[in-house]
Amino acid sequence: MMLGLSLLVGIREQLLLGAIWMLIWTTMVLGLLTEMWSRPHQNTDGSYDMTRWSGDLEPVRPGVPWFKLEMEERCQRAMQQSVRRYNYLRRMIPHILGTLSPVAFALPLQV
């Protein structure tokens, strides 16, 4: 579709059309990788827990504020949130690369 739009607006350089096609393809593949890595947590009975991602730890007393937790529960919740944040960043690496690849290509063209 992007290649067709490029042709319609009058881009006829083969190298530029090839670059547009490759950048769109890269973005789509990296988006697919993001979707493949972003799976809900599967319970032991085979059902899916839609409140957390695969790799996330079990929530520690959800709905209870931090100040009402015991010290050990606070440490467990801090660890759970840290693992969740790291898991989020790991899952978003392909998304970030897919977003930045066309931008990194287009910046030198602006000069």
C-alpha positions in Angstrom: 0.0 0.0 0.0 2.8 2.4 0.9 4.6 1.6 -2.3 1.4 2.3 -4.3 1.0 5.6 -2.5 4.6 6.5 -3.3 4.0 5.8 -6.9 0.8 7.9 -6.9 2.5 10.9 -5.5 5.2 10.7 -8.1 8.2 9.1 -6.5 10.0 7.2 -9.4 13.5 6.7 -8.1 14.2 3.0 -7.8 16.5 3.3 -4.7 14.0 5.5 -2.8 11.1 3.1 -3.7 13.2 0.2 -2.5 14.1 2.0 0.7 10.4 2.8 1.4 9.4 -0.8 0.8 12.2 -2.1 3.0 11.4 0.3 5.8 7.8 -0.6 5.8 8.6 -4.3 5.7 11.0 -3.8 8.7 8.4 -1.9 10.6 5.8 -4.7 10.0 8.1 -7.5 11.0 9.2 -5.8 14.2 5.5 -5.1 15.0 4.8 -8.8 14.5 7.7 -9.6 16.9 6.2 -7.3 19.4 2.9 -9.0 19.2 4.5 -12.4 19.4 6.4 -11.5 22.6 3.4 -9.9 24.2 1.3 -12.9 25.3 -1.0 -13.0 28.3 0.1 -15.2 31.3 -1.0 -18.8 31.0 -2.2 -20.4 34.2 -1.4 -24.0 35.2 -4.9 -25.1 34.2 -4.4 -23.8 30.6 -6.6 -20.7 31.0 -5.2 -17.2 30.4 -4.8 -14.5 32.9 -5.5 -11.3 31.0 -4.4 -9.0 33.9 -0.7 -9.8 33.4 1.8 -10.7 30.6 3.8 -13.9 30.3 6.8 -13.5 32.5 5.2 -11.3 35.1 5.0 -12.3 38.7 1.8 -12.9 40.6 0.5 -9.6 42.0 0.9 -9.1 45.8 -2.4 -8.4 47.4 -3.9 -6.4 44.5 -6.1 -3.4 45.5 -4.4 -3.0 48.9 -2.4 0.3 49.2 1.3 0.2 49.8 1.1 1.7 53.4 -1.2 -1.2 54.5 1.3 -3.9 53.4 3.7 -5.6 55.8 7.4 -5.0 55.1 7.9 -8.4 53.4 4.8 -7.8 51.2 6.2 -4.3 50.2 9.5 -6.0 49.1 7.6 -8.6 47.2 5.4 -6.0 45.5 8.4 -3.8 44.6 10.1 -6.9 43.1 6.9 -7.8 41.2 6.7 -4.2 39.8 10.4 -4.3 38.9 10.0 -7.6 37.0 6.9 -6.2 35.3 8.7 -3.0 34.2 11.7 -5.0 32.9 9.3 -7.4 31.1 7.6 -4.4 29.5 10.9 -2.9 28.3 12.0 -6.3 26.9 8.7 -6.7 25.0 8.9 -3.1 23.6 12.4 -3.4 22.0 11.1 -4.5 18.6 8.4 -1.8 18.8 10.9 0.9 19.4 13.2 -0.3 16.7 10.3 -0.5 14.3 9.3 3.1 15.1 12.8 4.5 14.9 13.9 2.8 11.7 11.9 5.0 9.3 12.7 8.0 11.4 16.5 7.3 11.4 16.2 6.9 7.6 14.3 10.2 7.1 16.4 12.4 9.2 19.4 12.7 6.8 16.9 13.4 4.0 15.8 16.6 5.8 19.2 18.3 5.5 
